[in-house]
Amino acid sequence: MVSFELIIVNDLNENPPAATMTTTDLRRNVDALGRPMRDLRISVMDRCNFRCPYCMPQHTFHEGYRFLKSAERLSFEEIVRLTRIATTLGVRKLRITGGEPLLRPNLSDLIGDLGTLPGIDDIALTTNGVLLAKYATELKAAGLTRITVSLDSLDPQVFAAMSGGYGGVEQVLEGIDAARTAGLAPIKVNVVVQRGLNDHTVPELLQRFRHTGVIVRFIEYMDVGNRNHWRPELVVSSAELAARIGARWPLRPLESNYRGEVAERHAYADGGGEIGFISSVTQPFCGACSRARLSSDGSLYTCLFATEGADLRGPMRAGASDSELLELLRNIWNGRRDRYSEQRAELRARTDRKVEMHYIGG
């Protein structure tokens, strides 16, 4: 019991809660494994303008596929309301995701409204970058803090294979340049590395972003959703990739920015910038996971690999009060025991369905 209390107190010191919360409240707002809720990832759109085979393959998500209707998605007002309630449980950081979030009309209005909430000190967005050049300036003006762009390769053929043939490398690079011009920083580029598919293109991508201030982060290929045909042999471990990169550009480790940071940070020894490694498969970080995920139709998921979510849209539209929604959120989080990455082998053997990544974001 003593060790549990120490964990919570240390976490609170490193991540101060909203001013309205008491120490008693905070100790109530942890999950069954003592983890607080600090991050909320908000999916605003289930649609995407890519058809990545490991996420939204064309043969499934074809022209006749039924995506959510507008009325089935949470409105901006509903998203803001749920987020405001979540801040009273300790949420400080927001990430806007999809699908492709820039397909949602007037997204900057939502970001502006979220930025007014007390306790929120960071708003980020993850995008495939194709529409970023069009919206970067207004997103920054609305209060977006920083941006992450998914870009798995600069090789046009590899890029096409991993995007389903949609979009182009130059569009994504133009979006990144526009984000830099707009003052969004830091800009991070996320690369999902699959053995035999894009791992050989890593040096070219790193060379493109060295000395630019853009942080490239490599993500071990994960068994997200039900369609990517994941196999362990397709994973390039962070350790292997770091060794490959270090043989060309020596690296030195960096301290974490905060407790629970998912990326292991490294810097080029020659001052060329920073890169990161996200090792969900070989070095799970479930023990410090503080992330909840809100789907575009209003379900709350407590893990990227969850099999089901908890409906918030239904009670909210049925007239639930703020206090009732708060208790619903609190009870969901208090009961959370998720640690899929630490139990991958066991859970894969008995779990045949997981929520799709396009539905709740990465």
TIKOLZA-897210 format. One record per residue (C-alpha): residue number from 1; residue in one letter; chain; x, y, z negated. Coordinates in nm, 3 decimals. Example, Ala and Ser with C-alpha at 12.3 -4.5 7.8 and 13.67 -1.06 7.14 Angstrom:
<atoms>
ropa  seke  seti  px  py  pz
1  a  A  1.230  -0.450  -0.780
2  s  A  1.367  -0.106  -0.714
</atoms>
This chain:
<atoms>
ropa  seke  seti  px  py  pz
1  m  A  0.000  0.000  0.000
2  v  A  0.284  0.238  -0.082
3  s  A  0.449  0.189  0.256
4  f  A  0.118  0.258  0.433
5  e  A  0.081  0.592  0.253
6  l  A  0.437  0.690  0.344
7  i  A  0.374  0.620  0.712
8  i  A  0.068  0.842  0.715
9  v  A  0.233  1.129  0.526
10  n  A  0.539  1.124  0.751
11  d  A  0.318  1.128  1.060
12  l  A  0.119  1.424  0.933
13  n  A  0.436  1.622  0.869
14  e  A  0.554  1.564  1.225
15  n  A  0.212  1.625  1.383
16  p  A  0.024  1.885  1.175
17  p  A  -0.355  1.843  1.206
18  a  A  -0.614  2.106  1.278
19  a  A  -0.643  2.362  1.000
20  t  A  -0.995  2.251  0.909
21  m  A  -0.884  1.902  0.805
22  t  A  -0.795  1.796  0.451
23  t  A  -0.544  1.529  0.351
24  t  A  -0.834  1.305  0.245
25  d  A  -0.995  1.348  0.588
26  l  A  -0.672  1.258  0.762
27  r  A  -0.626  0.937  0.565
28  r  A  -0.976  0.839  0.671
29  n  A  -0.896  0.911  1.036
30  v  A  -0.655  0.627  1.104
31  d  A  -0.717  0.293  1.266
32  a  A  -0.693  -0.050  1.103
33  l  A  -0.315  -0.048  1.157
34  g  A  -0.261  0.300  1.012
35  r  A  -0.232  0.484  1.344
36  p  A  -0.382  0.835  1.373
37  m  A  -0.567  0.968  1.676
38  r  A  -0.356  1.247  1.823
39  d  A  -0.402  1.220  2.201
40  l  A  -0.720  1.213  2.407
41  r  A  -0.703  1.118  2.775
42  i  A  -1.008  1.240  2.962
43  s  A  -1.105  1.086  3.296
44  v  A  -1.310  1.340  3.490
45  m  A  -1.352  1.140  3.812
46  d  A  -1.375  0.770  3.899
47  r  A  -1.309  0.838  4.269
48  c  A  -0.965  0.865  4.427
49  n  A  -0.825  0.970  4.764
50  f  A  -0.570  0.684  4.755
51  r  A  -0.631  0.310  4.777
52  c  A  -0.332  0.174  4.589
53  p  A  -0.338  -0.207  4.608
54  y  A  -0.258  -0.244  4.236
55  c  A  -0.541  -0.012  4.132
56  m  A  -0.810  0.050  4.398
57  p  A  -0.755  -0.188  4.690
58  q  A  -0.936  -0.093  5.010
59  h  A  -1.110  -0.429  5.045
60  t  A  -1.294  -0.365  4.717
61  f  A  -1.326  0.014  4.717
62  h  A  -1.453  0.050  5.072
63  e  A  -1.691  0.308  5.218
64  g  A  -1.991  0.125  5.081
65  y  A  -1.861  0.098  4.725
66  r  A  -2.088  0.263  4.470
67  f  A  -1.902  0.515  4.259
68  l  A  -2.070  0.711  3.980
69  k  A  -2.330  0.967  4.076
70  s  A  -2.277  1.321  3.950
71  a  A  -2.545  1.285  3.682
72  e  A  -2.374  0.971  3.552
73  r  A  -2.050  1.155  3.486
74  l  A  -2.008  1.364  3.176
75  s  A  -2.067  1.732  3.243
76  f  A  -1.796  1.979  3.148
77  e  A  -2.012  2.091  2.855
78  e  A  -2.036  1.732  2.729
79  i  A  -1.661  1.679  2.767
80  v  A  -1.587  1.998  2.573
81  r  A  -1.833  1.900  2.300
82  l  A  -1.683  1.554  2.250
83  t  A  -1.331  1.696  2.259
84  r  A  -1.418  1.957  1.998
85  i  A  -1.549  1.683  1.773
86  a  A  -1.236  1.476  1.837
87  t  A  -1.016  1.764  1.718
88  t  A  -1.168  1.726  1.373
89  l  A  -1.027  1.373  1.370
90  g  A  -0.679  1.501  1.451
91  v  A  -0.661  1.521  1.832
92  r  A  -0.404  1.782  1.934
93  k  A  -0.304  1.682  2.288
94  l  A  -0.523  1.637  2.595
95  r  A  -0.448  1.477  2.930
96  i  A  -0.687  1.512  3.224
97  t  A  -0.691  1.201  3.443
98  g  A  -0.901  1.012  3.698
99  g  A  -0.930  0.848  3.949
100  e  A  -0.787  1.159  4.105
101  p  A  -0.888  1.450  3.879
102  l  A  -0.837  1.717  4.145
103  l  A  -1.136  1.574  4.334
104  r  A  -1.361  1.710  4.056
105  p  A  -1.495  2.050  4.165
106  n  A  -1.409  2.353  3.952
107  l  A  -1.169  2.156  3.732
108  s  A  -0.989  2.474  3.625
109  d  A  -1.312  2.582  3.450
110  l  A  -1.295  2.274  3.229
111  i  A  -0.929  2.331  3.149
112  g  A  -1.004  2.690  3.055
113  d  A  -1.282  2.582  2.820
114  l  A  -1.071  2.308  2.660
115  g  A  -0.793  2.557  2.600
116  t  A  -1.018  2.761  2.371
117  l  A  -1.072  2.475  2.127
118  p  A  -0.901  2.521  1.789
119  g  A  -0.629  2.268  1.720
120  i  A  -0.548  2.191  2.085
121  d  A  -0.187  2.284  2.159
122  d  A  -0.117  2.091  2.480
123  i  A  -0.318  2.023  2.797
124  a  A  -0.162  1.813  3.072
125  l  A  -0.288  1.661  3.395
126  t  A  -0.192  1.351  3.591
127  t  A  -0.241  1.358  3.969
128  n  A  -0.122  1.186  4.284
129  g  A  -0.018  1.533  4.402
130  v  A  -0.186  1.543  4.743
131  l  A  -0.417  1.830  4.645
132  l  A  -0.178  1.996  4.401
133  a  A  -0.046  2.263  4.637
134  k  A  -0.402  2.392  4.674
135  y  A  -0.479  2.410  4.302
136  a  A  -0.150  2.458  4.114
137  t  A  -0.180  2.834  4.070
138  e  A  -0.538  2.833  3.942
139  l  A  -0.468  2.539  3.711
140  k  A  -0.181  2.730  3.552
141  a  A  -0.394  3.043  3.523
142  a  A  -0.668  2.842  3.351
143  g  A  -0.427  2.726  3.082
144  l  A  -0.287  2.395  3.204
145  t  A  0.033  2.338  3.010
146  r  A  0.214  2.082  3.223
147  i  A  0.165  1.827  3.497
148  t  A  0.260  1.470  3.584
149  v  A  0.270  1.352  3.944
150  s  A  0.256  0.985  4.040
151  l  A  0.509  0.920  4.317
152  d  A  0.638  0.567  4.363
153  s  A  0.878  0.623  4.654
154  l  A  1.005  0.882  4.900
155  d  A  1.032  0.621  5.174
156  p  A  0.729  0.683  5.401
157  q  A  0.667  0.314  5.468
158  v  A  0.697  0.212  5.103
159  f  A  0.481  0.509  5.000
160  a  A  0.213  0.403  5.250
161  a  A  0.220  0.045  5.122
162  m  A  0.174  0.163  4.763
163  s  A  -0.093  0.427  4.839
164  g  A  -0.300  0.210  5.071
165  g  A  -0.198  0.424  5.367
166  y  A  -0.357  0.744  5.232
167  g  A  -0.179  1.076  5.189
168  g  A  0.186  1.140  5.263
169  v  A  0.514  1.201  5.085
170  e  A  0.546  1.556  5.219
171  q  A  0.207  1.654  5.078
172  v  A  0.311  1.531  4.734
173  l  A  0.646  1.713  4.750
174  e  A  0.468  2.033  4.855
175  g  A  0.242  1.993  4.552
176  i  A  0.539  1.953  4.320
177  d  A  0.705  2.262  4.468
178  a  A  0.381  2.458  4.423
179  a  A  0.360  2.348  4.060
180  r  A  0.716  2.466  4.000
181  t  A  0.640  2.801  4.164
182  a  A  0.326  2.838  3.950
183  g  A  0.531  2.789  3.635
184  l  A  0.394  2.453  3.525
185  a  A  0.666  2.294  3.314
186  p  A  0.791  2.045  3.248
187  i  A  0.693  1.862  3.564
188  k  A  0.721  1.486  3.533
189  v  A  0.720  1.235  3.817
190  n  A  0.594  0.889  3.721
191  v  A  0.728  0.592  3.919
192  v  A  0.580  0.244  3.879
193  v  A  0.863  0.008  3.973
194  q  A  0.786  -0.327  4.134
195  r  A  1.061  -0.572  4.216
196  g  A  1.104  -0.623  4.589
197  l  A  0.864  -0.341  4.678
198  n  A  1.009  -0.006  4.574
199  d  A  1.296  -0.072  4.333
200  h  A  1.548  -0.027  4.615
201  t  A  1.423  0.329  4.677
202  v  A  1.492  0.453  4.323
203  p  A  1.832  0.618  4.402
204  e  A  1.684  0.829  4.684
205  l  A  1.406  0.954  4.458
206  l  A  1.647  1.038  4.177
207  q  A  1.877  1.222  4.416
208  r  A  1.583  1.435  4.534
209  f  A  1.503  1.559  4.183
210  r  A  1.846  1.586  4.020
211  h  A  1.930  1.944  3.914
212  t  A  1.570  2.060  3.976
213  g  A  1.430  2.038  3.621
214  v  A  1.179  1.772  3.730
215  i  A  1.185  1.473  3.494
216  v  A  1.155  1.135  3.666
217  r  A  1.010  0.858  3.450
218  f  A  1.016  0.490  3.541
219  i  A  0.724  0.272  3.427
220  e  A  0.754  -0.103  3.403
221  y  A  0.494  -0.270  3.624
222  m  A  0.201  -0.362  3.396
223  d  A  -0.098  -0.593  3.417
224  v  A  -0.353  -0.312  3.408
225  g  A  -0.704  -0.400  3.525
226  n  A  -0.792  -0.716  3.716
227  r  A  -0.672  -0.656  4.071
228  n  A  -0.296  -0.603  4.082
229  h  A  -0.192  -0.973  4.084
230  w  A  0.068  -0.901  3.814
231  r  A  0.340  -1.156  3.753
232  p  A  0.631  -1.121  3.506
233  e  A  0.886  -1.175  3.780
234  l  A  0.768  -0.853  3.952
235  v  A  0.875  -0.646  3.650
236  v  A  1.206  -0.461  3.669
237  s  A  1.292  -0.407  3.305
238  s  A  1.394  -0.062  3.188
239  a  A  1.723  -0.207  3.067
240  e  A  1.802  -0.346  3.411
241  l  A  1.699  -0.026  3.586
242  a  A  1.897  0.194  3.345
243  a  A  2.205  -0.019  3.410
244  r  A  2.161  0.016  3.787
245  i  A  2.118  0.393  3.762
246  g  A  2.401  0.431  3.511
247  a  A  2.643  0.259  3.744
248  r  A  2.595  0.548  3.987
249  w  A  2.515  0.835  3.752
250  p  A  2.629  0.774  3.391
251  l  A  2.353  0.840  3.135
252  r  A  2.345  0.937  2.769
253  p  A  2.049  0.883  2.534
254  l  A  1.838  1.172  2.405
255  e  A  1.633  1.202  2.088
256  s  A  1.255  1.164  2.111
257  n  A  1.055  1.485  2.130
258  y  A  0.805  1.354  1.874
259  r  A  0.704  1.040  1.687
260  g  A  0.520  0.799  1.915
261  e  A  0.662  0.936  2.243
262  v  A  0.620  0.657  2.499
263  a  A  0.924  0.736  2.714
264  e  A  1.280  0.660  2.611
265  r  A  1.470  0.972  2.717
266  h  A  1.810  0.988  2.884
267  a  A  2.016  1.266  3.039
268  y  A  2.267  1.252  3.321
269  a  A  2.616  1.284  3.175
270  d  A  2.702  1.538  3.447
271  g  A  2.417  1.770  3.351
272  g  A  2.191  1.672  3.639
273  g  A  1.877  1.664  3.425
274  e  A  1.662  1.417  3.233
275  i  A  1.501  1.084  3.319
276  g  A  1.283  0.852  3.115
277  f  A  1.187  0.486  3.085
278  i  A  0.844  0.360  2.976
279  s  A  0.882  -0.003  2.871
280  s  A  0.536  -0.131  2.786
281  v  A  0.624  -0.486  2.891
282  t  A  0.973  -0.542  2.750
283  q  A  0.968  -0.296  2.456
284  p  A  0.604  -0.246  2.351
285  f  A  0.526  0.071  2.158
286  c  A  0.180  -0.022  2.030
287  g  A  0.281  0.046  1.670
288  a  A  0.295  0.421  1.731
289  c  A  0.009  0.449  1.983
290  s  A  -0.214  0.746  1.903
291  r  A  -0.409  0.758  2.231
292  a  A  -0.782  0.728  2.295
293  r  A  -0.935  0.735  2.644
294  l  A  -1.267  0.886  2.748
295  s  A  -1.405  0.756  3.077
296  s  A  -1.584  0.983  3.322
297  d  A  -1.919  0.828  3.229
298  g  A  -1.865  0.881  2.859
299  s  A  -1.728  0.557  2.715
300  l  A  -1.442  0.567  2.467
301  y  A  -1.162  0.313  2.509
302  t  A  -0.898  0.260  2.244
303  c  A  -0.645  0.083  2.467
304  l  A  -0.533  0.096  2.831
305  f  A  -0.591  -0.281  2.842
306  a  A  -0.932  -0.280  2.669
307  t  A  -1.205  -0.518  2.775
308  e  A  -1.490  -0.286  2.676
309  g  A  -1.559  0.067  2.561
310  a  A  -1.802  0.236  2.325
311  d  A  -2.082  0.442  2.481
312  l  A  -2.086  0.807  2.370
313  r  A  -2.289  0.949  2.656
314  g  A  -2.603  0.758  2.559
315  p  A  -2.623  0.877  2.197
316  m  A  -2.522  1.229  2.297
317  r  A  -2.794  1.259  2.563
318  a  A  -3.043  1.102  2.324
319  g  A  -2.994  1.397  2.090
320  a  A  -2.724  1.284  1.846
321  s  A  -2.595  1.569  1.629
322  d  A  -2.229  1.668  1.606
323  s  A  -2.202  1.501  1.266
324  e  A  -2.352  1.179  1.403
325  l  A  -2.112  1.180  1.698
326  l  A  -1.825  1.249  1.459
327  e  A  -1.908  0.946  1.249
328  l  A  -1.946  0.734  1.563
329  l  A  -1.601  0.842  1.681
330  r  A  -1.452  0.790  1.337
331  n  A  -1.597  0.440  1.307
332  i  A  -1.469  0.342  1.651
333  w  A  -1.119  0.457  1.565
334  n  A  -1.121  0.315  1.212
335  g  A  -1.201  -0.029  1.356
336  r  A  -0.927  -0.018  1.620
337  r  A  -0.678  -0.305  1.611
338  d  A  -0.550  -0.293  1.971
339  r  A  -0.190  -0.390  2.039
340  y  A  -0.218  -0.562  2.374
341  s  A  0.141  -0.511  2.488
342  e  A  0.272  -0.677  2.173
343  q  A  0.037  -0.973  2.225
344  r  A  0.044  -0.985  2.607
345  a  A  0.119  -1.356  2.649
346  e  A  -0.149  -1.462  2.400
347  l  A  -0.419  -1.224  2.522
348  r  A  -0.361  -1.284  2.893
349  a  A  -0.434  -1.650  2.835
350  r  A  -0.779  -1.580  2.694
351  t  A  -0.883  -1.244  2.846
352  d  A  -1.007  -1.256  3.203
353  r  A  -1.148  -0.903  3.233
354  k  A  -0.996  -0.565  3.148
355  v  A  -1.113  -0.213  3.225
356  e  A  -0.986  -0.085  3.561
357  m  A  -0.716  0.184  3.555
358  h  A  -0.901  0.412  3.801
359  y  A  -1.187  0.422  3.551
360  i  A  -0.993  0.550  3.249
361  g  A  -0.667  0.684  3.393
362  g  A  -0.315  0.562  3.320
</atoms>
